[in-house]
Amino acid sequence: MPQHVRKGDLVSVISGAERGRTGKVLRVLPKQRQVVVEGLNTARRHVKPNQKNPQGGVIEKEMPLDISNVLPVVDGKPTRVRFTSKPDGSKLRVAVKGGQTIGAELRSAAE
């Protein structure tokens, strides 16, 4: 099933504790149907000293959100996504509100 959000998209959270906030998608975890959004759904984690963090201590870490709880933002408003195919065979994500193309082609015509 195609995903309506991709890495680098600006998304808005539509339900849960972070409802109404927006952020950039850092990672998409398709098998778990989750996304990690920059600055949202943070948790405090205690970490041992390691090479990346020689002091150790408590860090703030972004935790995954369910992919169904986020929508891409187009023109400052969250919108649902429609998938369309061009005559040459390429596939695009299109905003339901306004009909603008979201991001690059999902599948080029050469594939």
All heavy atoms as an XYZ file, in Angstrom:
843
protein
N       0.843     -1.187      0.000
C       0.000      0.000      0.000
C       0.885      1.246      0.000
O       1.813      1.348      0.785
C      -0.888     -0.019      1.241
C      -1.797      1.158      1.352
S      -2.897      0.935      2.740
C      -3.760      2.447      2.654
N       0.623      2.208     -0.871
C       1.455      3.400     -0.925
C       1.290      4.253      0.328
O       0.208      4.305      0.919
C       0.954      4.133     -2.161
C      -0.288      3.471     -2.584
C      -0.404      2.179     -1.893
N       2.376      4.903      0.723
C       2.355      5.753      1.901
C       2.023      7.184      1.489
O       2.544      7.686      0.508
C       3.720      5.715      2.597
C       4.141      4.327      3.028
C       3.231      3.738      4.097
O       2.714      4.441      4.930
N       3.038      2.449      4.046
N       1.212      7.860      2.294
C       0.838      9.230      1.974
C       1.861     10.247      2.458
O       1.785     11.410      2.081
C      -0.550      9.552      2.527
C      -0.658      9.495      4.015
N      -0.727      8.308      4.704
C      -0.691     10.474      4.937
C      -0.817      8.570      5.993
N      -0.791      9.880      6.167
N       2.819      9.835      3.289
C       3.896     10.734      3.719
C       5.239     10.096      3.428
O       5.379      8.874      3.428
C       3.803     11.093      5.225
C       2.589     11.932      5.501
C       3.819      9.876      6.092
N       6.246     10.951      3.175
C       7.593     10.490      2.895
C       8.570     11.304      3.723
O       8.229     12.360      4.256
C       7.924     10.664      1.413
C       6.997      9.863      0.512
C       7.396      9.969     -0.910
N       8.529      9.077     -1.142
C       9.123      8.913     -2.298
N       8.716      9.600     -3.341
N      10.134      8.088     -2.430
N       9.799     10.815      3.806
C      10.847     11.519      4.530
C      11.018     12.922      3.953
O      11.061     13.103      2.741
C      12.159     10.735      4.418
C      13.311     11.348      5.152
C      14.541     10.495      5.006
C      15.737     11.168      5.652
N      16.939     10.350      5.554
N      11.101     13.911      4.841
C      11.279     15.290      4.419
C       9.990     16.078      4.265
O      10.017     17.301      4.133
N       8.827     15.419      4.284
C       7.544     16.113      4.172
C       7.259     16.923      5.430
O       7.634     16.527      6.531
C       6.393     15.118      3.996
C       6.308     14.537      2.607
O       7.043     14.992      1.720
O       5.489     13.609      2.415
N       6.560     18.030      5.278
C       6.040     18.785      6.403
C       4.667     18.211      6.703
O       3.809     18.137      5.812
C       5.935     20.269      6.053
C       5.522     21.182      7.190
C       6.601     21.193      8.271
C       5.288     22.592      6.681
N       4.458     17.759      7.955
C       3.202     17.109      8.313
C       2.577     17.772      9.530
O       3.251     18.428     10.320
C       3.387     15.600      8.595
C       3.822     14.858      7.361
C       4.336     15.365      9.738
N       1.280     17.577      9.668
C       0.521     18.051     10.816
C      -0.056     16.832     11.520
O      -0.543     15.903     10.876
C      -0.606     18.972     10.352
O      -1.381     19.372     11.448
N      -0.028     16.851     12.859
C      -0.583     15.747     13.644
C      -2.065     16.025     13.839
O      -2.453     17.124     14.250
C       0.139     15.612     15.001
C      -0.438     14.464     15.802
C       1.629     15.411     14.786
N      -2.914     15.039     13.538
C      -4.356     15.250     13.589
C      -5.023     14.624     14.800
O      -6.192     14.885     15.041
C      -5.032     14.751     12.293
C      -4.768     13.272     12.063
C      -4.596     15.582     11.111
C      -5.569     12.658     10.936
N      -4.299     13.801     15.574
C      -4.900     13.245     16.782
C      -3.819     12.868     17.773
O      -2.649     12.720     17.416
C      -5.762     12.017     16.452
O      -4.947     10.962     16.030
N      -4.222     12.741     19.020
C      -3.281     12.377     20.071
C      -2.806     13.596     20.842
O      -3.310     14.712     20.680
N      -1.807     13.403     21.685
C      -1.299     14.456     22.560
C      -0.653     15.599     21.785
O      -0.631     16.738     22.256
C      -0.293     13.876     23.547
N      -0.144     15.340     20.593
C       0.550     16.348     19.787
C      -0.363     16.984     18.736
O       0.113     17.642     17.811
C       1.766     15.721     19.094
C       2.767     15.100     20.021
C       3.597     16.126     20.793
O       3.692     17.279     20.340
O       4.125     15.755     21.840
N      -1.666     16.814     18.884
C      -2.633     17.288     17.889
C      -2.454     18.778     17.600
O      -2.294     19.593     18.501
C      -4.045     17.049     18.392
C      -5.091     17.487     17.419
C      -6.466     17.225     17.937
N      -7.444     17.641     16.930
C      -8.720     17.387     17.008
N      -9.204     16.734     18.038
N      -9.525     17.793     16.069
N      -2.459     19.109     16.293
C      -2.361     20.495     15.867
C      -0.945     20.986     15.617
O      -0.760     22.042     15.036
N       0.059     20.242     16.036
C       1.441     20.667     15.847
C       1.968     20.149     14.509
O       1.500     19.145     13.997
C       2.313     20.167     16.998
C       1.855     20.784     18.328
C       2.695     20.380     19.484
N       4.070     20.838     19.305
C       5.082     20.412     20.041
N       4.876     19.550     21.013
N       6.298     20.849     19.831
N       2.943     20.859     13.953
C       3.523     20.466     12.674
C       5.015     20.247     12.826
O       5.644     20.779     13.734
C       3.290     21.536     11.589
O       3.896     22.747     12.016
C       1.823     21.745     11.313
N       5.573     19.445     11.925
C       7.003     19.185     11.925
C       7.408     18.438     10.672
O       6.563     18.018      9.868
N       8.718     18.273     10.516
C       9.275     17.608      9.342
C       9.487     16.127      9.651
O       9.949     15.773     10.733
C      10.610     18.269      8.995
C      11.230     17.803      7.731
C      12.445     18.636      7.431
C      13.598     17.701      7.135
N      14.847     18.380      6.938
N       9.167     15.268      8.703
C       9.334     13.823      8.875
C      10.820     13.490      8.783
O      11.477     13.784      7.781
C       8.536     13.031      7.811
C       8.822     11.543      7.929
C       7.058     13.297      7.954
N      11.358     12.875      9.848
C      12.754     12.465      9.875
C      12.934     11.053      9.340
O      13.906     10.766      8.643
C      13.304     12.536     11.302
C      13.310     13.908     11.956
C      13.801     13.797     13.394
C      14.185     14.865     11.165
N      12.009     10.162      9.695
C      12.093      8.753      9.270
C      10.696      8.204      9.077
O       9.766      8.600      9.774
C      12.775      7.901     10.343
C      14.242      8.060     10.418
C      14.910      7.015     11.305
N      14.023      6.329     12.201
C      14.310      6.046     13.472
N      15.452      6.400     13.978
N      13.454      5.382     14.229
N      10.563      7.270      8.144
C       9.317      6.531      7.951
C       9.630      5.067      8.206
O      10.590      4.530      7.657
C       8.759      6.724      6.523
C       7.501      5.899      6.331
C       8.478      8.188      6.251
N       8.832      4.447      9.073
C       8.995      3.027      9.396
C       7.798      2.286      8.803
O       6.781      2.093      9.460
C       9.046      2.840     10.920
C      10.040      3.733     11.669
C       9.789      3.686     13.155
C      11.445      3.317     11.343
N       7.891      1.860      7.517
C       6.716      1.312      6.841
C       6.190      0.012      7.429
O       4.979     -0.205      7.463
C       7.180      1.114      5.400
C       8.643      1.222      5.399
C       9.055      1.924      6.650
N       7.057     -0.852      7.909
C       6.571     -2.131      8.450
C       5.780     -1.942      9.736
O       4.834     -2.672     10.001
C       7.736     -3.088      8.677
C       8.323     -3.583      7.385
C       9.338     -4.657      7.585
C       9.872     -5.100      6.232
N      10.891     -6.119      6.336
N       6.160     -0.950     10.545
C       5.423     -0.654     11.773
C       4.320      0.383     11.546
O       3.585      0.709     12.473
C       6.370     -0.119     12.864
C       7.338     -1.124     13.396
C       8.642     -1.156     12.605
O       8.966     -0.238     11.873
N       9.378     -2.231     12.746
N       4.227      0.929     10.308
C       3.280      1.988      9.963
C       3.418      3.179     10.894
O       2.438      3.688     11.440
C       1.839      1.471      9.941
C       1.603      0.440      8.845
C       0.161      0.121      8.601
N      -0.755      1.244      8.541
C      -0.945      2.019      7.476
N      -0.273      1.809      6.382
N      -1.825      2.995      7.508
N       4.671      3.629     11.075
C       4.950      4.747     11.959
C       5.876      5.749     11.291
O       6.587      5.408     10.339
C       5.596      4.257     13.262
C       4.685      3.395     14.093
C       5.349      2.923     15.361
O       6.549      2.678     15.382
N       4.573      2.794     16.414
N       5.857      6.990     11.797
C       6.759      8.037     11.340
C       7.370      8.732     12.543
O       6.753      8.811     13.603
C       6.042      9.093     10.458
C       5.624      8.521      9.136
C       4.868      9.706     11.173
N       8.601      9.216     12.384
C       9.264     10.014     13.408
C       9.280     11.444     12.899
O       9.777     11.710     11.803
C      10.697      9.504     13.671
C      11.393     10.379     14.692
C      10.672      8.060     14.129
N       8.700     12.365     13.685
C       8.571     13.764     13.287
C       9.476     14.610     14.171
O       9.498     14.440     15.390
C       7.104     14.236     13.399
C       6.968     15.679     12.950
C       6.191     13.344     12.589
N      10.204     15.521     13.544
C      11.176     16.364     14.237
C      10.503     17.215     15.314
O       9.562     17.957     15.048
C      11.848     17.278     13.212
C      12.926     18.151     13.762
C      13.590     18.975     12.676
O      12.921     19.321     11.687
O      14.785     19.256     12.820
N      10.975     17.062     16.553
C      10.509     17.880     17.667
C       9.178     17.473     18.275
O       8.711     18.117     19.205
N       8.543     16.428     17.778
C       7.244     16.003     18.301
C       7.337     14.637     18.956
O       8.188     13.825     18.615
C       6.207     15.941     17.180
C       5.921     17.245     16.452
C       4.844     17.019     15.417
C       5.503     18.327     17.402
N       6.449     14.395     19.923
C       6.357     13.118     20.630
C       7.704     12.747     21.269
O       8.205     11.641     21.093
C       5.878     12.014     19.680
C       5.326     10.822     20.424
O       4.795     10.964     21.519
N       5.460      9.647     19.851
N       8.290     13.682     21.993
C       9.596     13.450     22.609
C       9.453     12.718     23.934
O       8.457     12.865     24.644
C      10.357     14.769     22.837
O       9.577     15.619     23.664
C      10.677     15.449     21.528
N      10.459     11.922     24.249
C      10.521     11.194     25.516
C      11.915     11.376     26.084
O      12.888     11.551     25.343
C      10.221      9.718     25.296
N      12.027     11.326     27.391
C      13.332     11.441     28.039
C      13.893     10.031     28.217
O      13.197      9.143     28.699
C      13.191     12.140     29.375
C      12.636     13.547     29.194
C      12.579     14.290     30.468
N      13.944     14.767     30.718
C      14.305     15.437     31.794
N      13.431     15.698     32.731
N      15.547     15.851     31.945
N      15.126      9.850     27.805
C      15.777      8.546     27.887
C      17.096      8.689     28.637
O      17.856      9.622     28.402
C      16.067      7.990     26.484
C      14.819      7.611     25.725
C      14.221      6.332     26.297
N      13.009      5.967     25.613
C      11.815      5.955     26.190
N      11.678      6.302     27.436
N      10.767      5.562     25.513
N      17.359      7.743     29.530
C      18.626      7.699     30.256
C      19.598      6.869     29.424
O      19.278      5.740     29.049
C      18.429      7.068     31.636
C      17.505      7.861     32.508
N      17.940      8.790     33.391
C      16.154      7.870     32.597
C      16.912      9.340     34.013
N      15.813      8.798     33.536
N      20.761      7.436     29.125
C      21.726      6.727     28.285
C      23.057      6.581     29.022
O      23.476      7.468     29.769
C      21.956      7.436     26.932
C      20.718      7.382     26.080
C      22.403      8.862     27.124
N      23.678      5.448     28.797
C      25.015      5.208     29.339
C      26.024      6.016     28.538
O      25.771      6.365     27.388
C      25.386      3.726     29.198
C      24.662      2.808     30.140
C      25.180      1.399     29.923
C      24.592      0.436     30.909
N      25.112     -0.918     30.707
N      27.196      6.299     29.108
C      28.228      6.961     28.316
C      28.624      6.107     27.112
O      28.766      4.888     27.216
C      29.396      7.090     29.289
C      28.775      7.039     30.632
C      27.575      6.141     30.494
N      28.762      6.744     25.955
C      29.213      6.064     24.745
C      30.018      7.058     23.924
O      30.212      8.198     24.337
C      28.027      5.487     23.962
C      26.987      6.525     23.634
O      27.309      7.676     23.380
N      25.722      6.123     23.639
N      30.487      6.646     22.743
C      31.321      7.536     21.941
C      30.560      8.767     21.474
O      31.113      9.862     21.424
C      31.894      6.794     20.730
C      32.988      5.837     21.107
C      33.874      5.497     19.933
O      33.483      5.678     18.797
N      35.063      5.026     20.224
N      29.303      8.600     21.151
C      28.505      9.725     20.692
C      28.201     10.691     21.844
O      28.140     11.899     21.646
C      27.208      9.210     20.064
C      26.406     10.275     19.382
C      25.193      9.673     18.690
C      24.376     10.745     18.015
N      23.173     10.199     17.396
N      27.987     10.142     23.025
C      27.647     10.940     24.202
C      28.541     10.492     25.360
O      28.129      9.685     26.181
C      26.161     10.745     24.527
C      25.676     11.677     25.608
O      26.442     12.469     26.147
N      24.407     11.582     25.923
N      29.792     10.998     25.438
C      30.748     10.493     26.428
C      30.327     10.725     27.876
O      30.703      9.968     28.765
C      32.037     11.254     26.128
C      31.781     12.126     24.990
C      30.365     12.002     24.589
N      29.515     11.749     28.109
C      29.090     12.041     29.481
C      27.944     11.140     29.926
O      27.804     10.848     31.101
C      28.663     13.516     29.571
C      28.342     14.007     30.965
C      29.569     14.030     31.875
O      30.671     14.270     31.410
N      29.356     13.758     33.144
N      27.105     10.692     28.974
C      25.910      9.941     29.346
C      24.852     10.919     29.837
O      24.912     12.108     29.565
N      23.872     10.437     30.565
C      22.852     11.304     31.152
C      21.487     11.100     30.526
O      21.181     10.052     29.968
N      20.660     12.137     30.638
C      19.285     12.082     30.160
C      19.187     12.881     28.865
O      19.631     14.024     28.797
C      18.315     12.664     31.207
C      16.880     12.583     30.721
C      18.465     11.931     32.528
N      18.609     12.265     27.817
C      18.448     12.948     26.532
C      16.973     12.982     26.140
O      16.187     12.156     26.605
C      19.261     12.267     25.403
C      18.785     10.830     25.174
C      20.737     12.308     25.688
C      19.284     10.219     23.893
N      16.620     13.965     25.305
C      15.276     14.035     24.730
C      15.339     13.354     23.365
O      16.208     13.657     22.552
C      14.843     15.491     24.545
C      14.586     16.230     25.829
C      13.218     15.973     26.412
O      12.269     15.711     25.636
O      13.104     16.021     27.639
N      14.408     12.437     23.104
C      14.433     11.653     21.881
C      13.041     11.646     21.254
O      12.047     11.496     21.969
C      14.870     10.227     22.227
C      14.990      9.293     21.073
C      15.465      7.927     21.541
C      15.604      6.981     20.393
N      15.999      5.646     20.812
N      12.984     11.836     19.921
C      11.701     11.765     19.226
C      11.273     10.309     19.103
O      12.045      9.470     18.673
C      11.793     12.375     17.827
C      11.912     13.868     17.814
C      13.302     14.333     17.463
O      14.200     13.488     17.331
O      13.495     15.546     17.340
N      10.042     10.030     19.466
C       9.497      8.686     19.382
C       8.513      8.627     18.207
O       7.969      9.648     17.793
C       8.787      8.318     20.685
C       9.677      8.413     21.908
S      11.168      7.414     21.817
C      10.493      5.799     22.047
N       8.276      7.430     17.664
C       7.406      7.310     16.493
C       5.932      7.612     16.793
O       5.445      7.385     17.900
C       7.552      5.852     16.078
C       8.748      5.342     16.770
C       8.919      6.166     18.001
N       5.255      8.130     15.785
C       3.811      8.332     15.796
C       3.208      7.392     14.762
O       3.867      7.055     13.780
C       3.457      9.761     15.371
C       3.811     10.901     16.301
C       3.740     12.216     15.534
C       2.859     10.927     17.459
N       1.959      6.998     14.955
C       1.301      6.175     13.955
C       1.089      7.008     12.686
O       0.739      8.186     12.759
C      -0.043      5.662     14.471
C      -0.561      4.540     13.625
O      -0.212      3.374     13.879
O      -1.310      4.825     12.668
N       1.321      6.388     11.546
C       1.252      7.111     10.275
C      -0.160      7.617      9.980
O      -0.327      8.616      9.282
C       1.788      6.225      9.118
C       2.180      7.076      7.929
C       0.793      5.147      8.747
C       3.034      6.357      6.933
N      -1.177      6.986     10.557
C      -2.550      7.428     10.324
C      -2.874      8.711     11.081
O      -3.904      9.330     10.826
C      -3.539      6.336     10.730
O      -3.466      6.113     12.127
N      -2.008      9.120     12.007
C      -2.258     10.325     12.794
C      -1.611     11.574     12.218
O      -1.643     12.625     12.857
C      -1.771     10.127     14.230
C      -2.579      9.089     14.964
O      -3.716      8.817     14.607
N      -2.009      8.506     15.982
N      -1.007     11.483     11.033
C      -0.377     12.652     10.416
C      -0.897     12.849      8.993
O      -1.251     11.887      8.313
C       1.170     12.548     10.401
C       1.723     12.507     11.803
C       1.646     11.373      9.596
N      -0.948     14.122      8.578
C      -1.329     14.482      7.214
C      -0.316     15.476      6.668
O       0.152     16.347      7.408
C      -2.712     15.144      7.182
C      -3.924     14.261      7.389
C      -5.194     15.115      7.394
C      -4.028     13.207      6.319
N       0.023     15.399      5.388
C       0.929     16.385      4.798
C       0.310     17.783      4.826
O      -0.907     17.933      4.743
C       1.093     15.921      3.356
C       0.636     14.517      3.329
C      -0.340     14.355      4.439
N       1.164     18.798      4.945
C       0.716     20.184      4.964
C       1.001     20.807      3.604
O       2.119     20.743      3.104
C       1.444     20.969      6.079
C       1.103     22.448      5.997
C       1.088     20.413      7.440
N      -0.040     21.394      3.001
C       0.083     22.105      1.738
C      -0.548     23.478      1.936
O      -1.693     23.571      2.383
C      -0.630     21.349      0.589
C      -0.552     22.132     -0.704
C      -0.037     19.970      0.420
N       0.206     24.533      1.644
C      -0.250     25.915      1.835
C      -0.676     26.183      3.278
O      -1.663     26.873      3.535
C      -1.404     26.257      0.883
C      -0.963     26.308     -0.568
O       0.238     26.546     -0.805
O      -1.813     26.103     -1.457
N       0.018     25.582      4.230
C      -0.239     25.834      5.638
C      -1.391     25.059      6.242
O      -1.700     25.214      7.422
N      -2.054     24.208      5.460
C      -3.189     23.443      5.969
C      -2.990     21.960      5.698
O      -2.503     21.578      4.628
C      -4.488     23.894      5.288
C      -4.866     25.318      5.609
C      -6.168     25.676      4.947
C      -6.539     27.112      5.256
N      -7.787     27.495      4.591
N      -3.368     21.092      6.648
C      -3.259     19.655      6.396
C      -4.270     19.215      5.340
O      -5.376     19.741      5.272
C      -3.574     19.017      7.747
C      -4.255     20.065      8.542
C      -3.850     21.388      7.989
N      -3.861     18.256      4.518
C      -4.739     17.772      3.461
C      -4.551     16.277      3.263
O      -3.481     15.736      3.513
C      -4.479     18.507      2.128
O      -5.382     18.013      1.145
C      -3.062     18.317      1.653
N      -5.615     15.621      2.820
C      -5.505     14.213      2.470
C      -4.764     14.096      1.142
O      -4.574     15.083      0.445
C      -6.900     13.593      2.372
C      -7.621     13.594      3.701
C      -8.916     12.792      3.665
N      -9.710     12.995      2.470
C     -10.633     13.941      2.332
N     -10.863     14.795      3.292
N     -11.322     14.037      1.225
N      -4.379     12.872      0.793
C      -3.567     12.654     -0.405
C      -4.280     11.707     -1.355
O      -4.884     10.718     -0.940
C      -2.195     12.067     -0.011
C      -1.385     11.707     -1.241
C      -1.439     13.033      0.859
N      -4.198     12.063     -2.630
C      -4.733     11.216     -3.698
C      -3.552     10.808     -4.559
O      -2.627     11.589     -4.766
C      -5.740     12.029     -4.503
C      -6.379     11.308     -5.632
C      -7.463     12.162     -6.286
N      -8.578     12.342     -5.360
C      -9.155     13.510     -5.090
N      -8.727     14.613     -5.664
N     -10.165     13.579     -4.249
N      -3.556      9.602     -5.061
C      -2.498      9.112     -5.936
C      -3.023      9.102     -7.364
O      -4.095      8.576     -7.635
C      -2.050      7.704     -5.525
C      -1.436      7.659     -4.157
C      -2.201      7.380     -3.039
C      -0.091      7.921     -3.977
C      -1.640      7.358     -1.786
C       0.477      7.894     -2.726
C      -0.298      7.618     -1.624
N      -2.260      9.719     -8.273
C      -2.665      9.749     -9.675
C      -1.532      9.242    -10.547
O      -0.363      9.347    -10.184
C      -3.043     11.173    -10.132
O      -1.909     12.022     -9.980
C      -4.208     11.719     -9.344
N      -1.895      8.711    -11.688
C      -0.911      8.243    -12.662
C      -1.009      9.106    -13.903
O      -2.101      9.414    -14.383
C      -1.179      6.792    -13.036
O      -1.021      5.967    -11.917
N       0.150      9.484    -14.430
C       0.197     10.245    -15.672
C       0.105      9.271    -16.844
O       0.335      8.069    -16.683
C       1.520     11.005    -15.766
C       1.644     12.172    -14.824
C       3.025     12.745    -15.013
C       3.177     14.153    -14.607
N       4.551     14.634    -14.837
N      -0.184      9.758    -18.024
C      -0.244      8.878    -19.199
C       1.077      8.164    -19.496
O       1.074      7.062    -20.049
C      -0.609      9.826    -20.344
C      -1.247     10.998    -19.690
C      -0.634     11.117    -18.334
N       2.214      8.773    -19.117
C       3.505      8.128    -19.381
C       3.841      7.045    -18.353
O       4.882      6.412    -18.440
C       4.628      9.164    -19.458
C       4.871      9.867    -18.125
O       4.113      9.622    -17.168
O       5.819     10.672    -18.050
N       2.961      6.827    -17.370
C       3.171      5.762    -16.391
C       3.746      6.218    -15.065
O       3.845      5.432    -14.134
N       4.128      7.491    -14.934
C       4.670      7.967    -13.662
C       3.528      8.175    -12.666
O       2.387      8.429    -13.046
C       5.457      9.255    -13.861
O       4.629     10.258    -14.390
N       3.861      8.055    -11.381
C       2.859      8.125    -10.328
C       3.164      9.314     -9.428
O       4.319      9.561     -9.095
C       2.891      6.829     -9.522
C       1.743      6.645     -8.587
C       1.779      5.245     -8.019
C       0.640      5.038     -7.057
N       0.658      3.699     -6.490
N       2.132     10.064     -9.027
C       2.290     11.275     -8.236
C       1.383     11.260     -7.016
O       0.334     10.625     -7.025
C       1.930     12.518     -9.064
C       2.709     12.806    -10.322
C       2.009     13.898    -11.104
C       4.115     13.225     -9.976
N       1.800     12.011     -5.979
C       0.917     12.293     -4.841
C       0.317     13.672     -5.080
O       1.036     14.620     -5.364
C       1.693     12.318     -3.525
C       2.211     10.977     -3.095
C       2.906     11.052     -1.763
N       4.030     11.985     -1.813
C       4.542     12.592     -0.745
N       4.052     12.386      0.442
N       5.561     13.423     -0.867
N      -0.999     13.782     -4.947
C      -1.692     15.035     -5.199
C      -2.546     15.375     -3.984
O      -3.225     14.504     -3.422
C      -2.588     14.919     -6.463
C      -3.369     16.185     -6.706
C      -1.743     14.565     -7.665
N      -2.520     16.642     -3.564
C      -3.331     17.103     -2.433
C      -4.799     17.111     -2.838
O      -5.151     17.584     -3.926
C      -2.893     18.492     -2.011
N      -5.673     16.611     -1.964
C      -7.103     16.617     -2.239
C      -7.609     18.054     -2.259
O      -8.381     18.443     -3.130
C      -7.867     15.761     -1.206
C      -9.362     15.934     -1.345
C      -7.488     14.302     -1.357
N      -7.143     18.875     -1.306
C      -7.511     20.292     -1.284
C      -6.543     21.054     -2.190
O      -5.359     21.116     -1.919
C      -7.404     20.863      0.125
C      -8.403     20.311      1.104
C      -8.218     20.945      2.461
C      -9.127     20.342      3.481
N      -8.880     20.871      4.828
N      -7.034     21.599     -3.271
C      -6.201     22.413     -4.153
C      -5.620     21.670     -5.334
O      -5.298     22.276     -6.346
N      -5.401     20.379     -5.229
C      -4.892     19.594     -6.342
C      -3.425     19.786     -6.657
O      -2.973     19.452     -7.742
N      -2.625     20.327     -5.715
C      -1.208     20.524     -5.957
C      -0.443     19.218     -5.805
O      -0.803     18.364     -5.007
C      -0.640     21.551     -4.985
C      -1.212     22.933     -5.168
C      -0.691     23.883     -4.113
O      -0.418     23.480     -2.998
N      -0.556     25.142     -4.487
N       0.643     19.092     -6.567
C       1.508     17.928     -6.463
C       2.341     18.030     -5.186
O       2.870     19.091     -4.874
C       2.428     17.837     -7.681
O       1.632     17.762     -8.850
C       3.316     16.616     -7.604
N       2.454     16.933     -4.456
C       3.240     16.893     -3.217
C       4.524     16.141     -3.499
O       4.496     14.960     -3.836
C       2.449     16.199     -2.084
C       1.131     16.905     -1.835
C       3.285     16.152     -0.815
C       0.216     16.162     -0.891
N       5.652     16.820     -3.361
C       6.957     16.176     -3.531
C       7.214     15.739     -4.960
O       6.571     16.169     -5.912
N       8.212     14.841     -5.092
C       8.613     14.345     -6.397
C       7.758     13.145     -6.801
O       6.927     12.661     -6.029
C      10.083     13.937     -6.360
N       7.994     12.652     -8.020
C       7.274     11.473     -8.506
C       7.600     10.263     -7.637
O       8.730     10.084     -7.200
C       7.667     11.161     -9.952
C       7.221     12.191    -10.941
C       7.638     11.828    -12.348
O       8.466     10.926    -12.524
O       7.119     12.470    -13.274
N       6.601      9.425     -7.372
C       6.807      8.204     -6.617
C       7.449      7.126     -7.477
O       8.264      6.344     -7.029
C       5.484      7.677     -6.056
C       4.768      8.575     -5.065
C       3.457      7.943     -4.658
C       5.642      8.828     -3.853
N       7.028      7.098     -8.737
C       7.549      6.106     -9.676
C       7.715      6.810    -11.007
O       6.764      7.412    -11.510
C       6.561      4.951     -9.791
C       7.006      3.850    -10.725
C       6.009      2.715    -10.775
N       4.722      3.199    -11.284
C       3.551      2.746    -10.845
N       3.499      1.874     -9.896
N       2.442      3.211    -11.355
N       8.913      6.731    -11.555
C       9.117      7.387    -12.840
C       8.588      6.506    -13.967
O       8.290      5.332    -13.783
C      10.600      7.675    -13.051
O      11.327      6.470    -13.112
N       8.484      7.067    -15.131
C       7.932      6.351    -16.283
C       8.859      5.234    -16.746
O       8.429      4.274    -17.368
C       7.667      7.329    -17.420
N      10.161      5.312    -16.436
C      11.131      4.325    -16.913
C      11.004      2.981    -16.206
O      11.417      1.965    -16.724
C      12.554      4.871    -16.730
N      10.445      2.973    -14.982
C      10.384      1.713    -14.208
C       9.363      0.755    -14.747
O       8.362      1.019    -15.214
C      10.080      2.025    -12.748
C      11.225      2.688    -12.053
C      10.918      2.972    -10.591
O       9.932      2.420    -10.063
O      11.644      3.724     -9.988
